[in-house]
Amino acid sequence: MKITRTNPILALVNEYLIDSPAPNNINYLWNFGSLLGLNLVILIITGVTLAKHYVPDVSMAFNASEHIVRDVNNGWLLRYVHANGVSTFFIFVYLHIGRGLYYGSYKAPRTLLWIVGVLIFILMMATAFIGYVLIWGQKSLWGAVVITNLFSAIPFVGGDLVELIWGGKSVDQPTLNRFFSLHFLLPFILAAAVCVHLMALHTTASRNPEGISSTSDRIRFFPYFIVKDLITIFWFVLFISIFVFFYPHLLGDSENSIPANSLVTPAAIVPEWYFLPFYCILRSIPNKLLGVIAMFSALLILIPLALVQTLNIRSNRYRPILQILFWIFSFNFLFLLWLGQKAIAQPYTILGQLATSFYFLYFIILMILG
């Protein structure tokens, strides 16, 4: 008998990566899961290494970040891989979610799998935001001020909650201490949540693009899909290398190359590009409390999507109306991303309100039509 089946540890590897049955017709859109796993490992390794040289002190944090790039051996490589790795992580997550929406991967019996995935998405957004603050540049500081102030819109407890997050009356040393501790801890919680996500996937197995439940068209995960994953991993390494070695600051903001100054407010305060769609939804609503509710609802609406079931047809390829709506939704999401970096003025405000309305309308239609 094979040792991969008798050894307790190797048997687990065998069950998930070797003998695990998978539909023989799944396409490359199913590879984003493995890419996200590799990306998370890279982020944790580079993050832990960067933490060894970081100083969580408001008077030294920015200089410590620059010291890593300029003086630490290969520190520039670690920081640029970490920074650009976050962007690729969000690119893959958005594509992963998009694939799930298109092929109906949120439907039973994958309800738990989908809900855990949504919680992972929210957790990674919090982790990314906290990590960006640690640079302690102008955009980091004022981004922290703006985003954490959103909690002040919560009736009765909002002000106390903001002070608890800040550790005082303003974003200062206690805030940085809290954020550094959380940013070190949350990735490991995220990794644990990913393991739960994988276990939920393993109990239901992957569906094929046709949306058909069948056990007759399955083949071993190794070597067929391992080789397929290696192909996309090669392209991922090439893709991120272009950014790291040639355009390391392309996805960042030059404002964050200036040390944080609480006395000087930047001309425009916008979050990183991967938050822009939800930032656009937030500011599209004039009322602060309603804007905050809408922003969080834009994330949480993914959960009831898995709880409301109607038709048993899964894939959009057999539902032309939903297929058209999906591509309109995809364009609308990119449109929200573009609007999120624009000034709060006409016609961007009204366009943002229209795009926000369609964002929620799409999910309502999915819940009605299944």
C-alpha positions, 0 to 999 in steps of 0.5 A: 500500500502506498505510504501516501495513504498509510502515513497520517500526514501524507494521507492528508496531502494525498486526500487533498492534492493527489487522489482528490477527484475533480471534474475533468472539464474544469477550466483555468478559471478554477485555478485562482484558488491555488493562486490565492493560496500561493499568494497568501503564503508569499504575503505571510513570509514577506510580511513576517520578514519585514516585521523584523526590521519595522519599528512601530513608532510614529516618529520612526515608522516612515523612516523604518519603511524607507530603511528596509528599502534602502539599507536592508539586504534585498529589503527592496525586494521584500517590500515590493513583493509584499506591496504588489502581492496585495494588489495581485491578491485582490485581483485574483479574489475579484476574479475568483468571486466573479467566477463563482457568480457566473457559474453559480458556485454560491448555491447549495450544497456549497452554502458554507463554502461560499459564506466562509469565502465571503468572510475571508474576503472581508477579513483580508480587506481589513488586513490590507487596510491596517497594513497600509497604515503601517507605512505612516505616510501622508496617505496612510495617516489620513486614510486611517483618519477617514476610514476609522471615522466611519464608525462614528456614524453608529448611533450611541456607541460610534464615538466611543468605538472610534476612541477605542480603535484610536486608543485616544482622541486622535490617530497617534502612537496607540493607534499604530501599536494596535494596527501593527499587532493586528496586522501581524495576527490577522494573516494567520487567522486568515490562513486558518479561515482558508483551511476551513474554506478548503475543508468545506470545498473538500466535503462538496468537491468542485463543480464542473462548468456545466453546473451538473452534479456527477461523479462519473466524469472525475479524474485524480487531482495529480498530475492533471490539475497540479500541472495545470496549476503550475502553468498559471503559477508561472504566469503569476510569477511573471506578472508580479515580477513585471511590477516588482522589477519595473513598476513597483510604485505603479499601483501605489500613490506618490502621496504616501512617499511623504512622511505623515503630518497631522497638520497638513491635509492632502488635497485628495484622500482616496483609498487604495485601488482595490477599495475604490468600488466600495468607497464610491458606494460609501460616498454616493449616499449623502447621509453618513450613516446610510453611506456606511450601511450601504458600503458594508451591505455591498459586502454582506449582500454576498451572504444571503445570495447563498441562502436564497435558492430557486431554480437548480440551473447553476451556470449562467451559460444556459441562462442568457439574460443572467449572462448579459446581466453578469457582464453588465455587472462586471463593467459596472464594478470597474466603473465604480472603481474608476468613479471612486478616484474622482472628485465628489462633484457632478457628473461623478456623484450622480453616476456613482449613485446610478452605478451603486443602484445597479450593484445592489439591483444585480444581487436582488435579481440573482436572489429572485431568479436564483 
